[in-house]
Amino acid sequence: MSFIPAAFIGAPEGDTALCLLPAHRLLLEGRAYEATVLSVIGSYGAVIFAFLFLIPFFFLLSTLHLYEILQSHILYILIGISALLILTESFSERMEAYQAILLSSSVFLLSGVFGCVILNMPVHSPFFFRSSTLFPALTGLFGLSTILFSLFHTPEIPEQRIEEPVMEKGEIVKSVISGSALGSLVSFLPGITSAHATVMAMLARRNRDPEQVITTLSGVNTANVIFCLATLFLISKARSGATMAINNLLQVQSWETVIPPLALIYLLIAVSIASAFSFFITKYVGKQFALQFVKIPYRKMLGGIAIFLSVLVFLFTGALGLLILLVAACIGLIPVYFGVRRSNCMGVLLLPIIVMLWGAV
């Protein structure tokens, strides 16, 4: 369900946007419903993959001690992944290779320095809510920046066609498997997100069609959620907000035998039931949204969302959070305007982690 607002909200005008999200591209082609269907196919395929691969995942982390092996080289892994994402920007068709690498490295370093500056800043909510500087930072880098760009370049949203996507089954399977495999990897590596996993999966696939990107991204996100659950029980590390909440609510037992702990079994049952229902619910809601979306005053909606995000940031992080949000949005506008990957903004997390690990060597 989270794909629907991501697909319909914040799409910049096609003639002026140099970096257009695949879902937004299909929206501007009148194919938002197809994007929604591709998303649910990728997500449900990832659920199937995750349940099939869960026991091998247990052996990799528990018996073969993959996490401990990677943990001892995590500094070089993070540097290597960061370099890979920056250097592969040279494949861009929109600009010269050196320009793309220069821009992407600048975005990565700028957001990284920004992360180093704000990460340990104390934020105080005027209403005693608890949060951290990451909330306004990530909201500005990836949310508010897109909305602000769209406000200045309001697109002409066409009538949406309600058609099922036409794709080869083999291509769908490849996207699901590559996305799910990379989603399982980022479930236990710190600082690496679903955006990075999607880029790496598409590099491995060598297919940049928006349909394939959407399917792969959905597979990455869904697999990441399930494998984050397994990671919590395997290495006692919470790698997502949901697993942090579970860790606070439940007494997490270590997964030591082939049969998962009872709490994890219950959670997996809930996942399987929810995914089956969400497959049909998301398709239905996506269809209704596509039919009604052209009737919505797009600019007013974006303005309302921008105000809502700002109010939310103030409630949880106060005036300092608003300042962080503003700076983050300015940084987030750079990749949107110049047409480089916004995943480079994850330097806000990666660079502080790299600096911390480097200091510990």
Secondary structure, 3 states (H helix, E strand, C coil): CCHHHHHHCCCCCCCCCCCCCHHHHHHHCCCHHHHHHHHHHHHHHHHHHHHHHHHHHHHHHHHCCHHHHHHCCHHHHHHHHHHHHHHHHHHCCCCCHHHHHHHHHHHHHHHHHHHHHHCCCCCCCCCCCCCCCHHHHHHHHHHHHHHHHHHHCCCCCCCCCCCCCCCCHHHHHHHHHHHHHHHHHCCCCCCCCHHHHHHHHHHHHCCCCHHHHHHHHHHHHHHHHHHHHHHHHHHCCCCCHHHHHHHHHCCCCCCCCCCCCHHHHHHHHHHHHHHHHHHHHHHHHHHHHHHHHHHCCHHHHHHHHHHHHHHHHHHHHHHHHHHHHHHHHHHHHHHHHHCCCHHHHHHHHHHHHHHHHHHHC
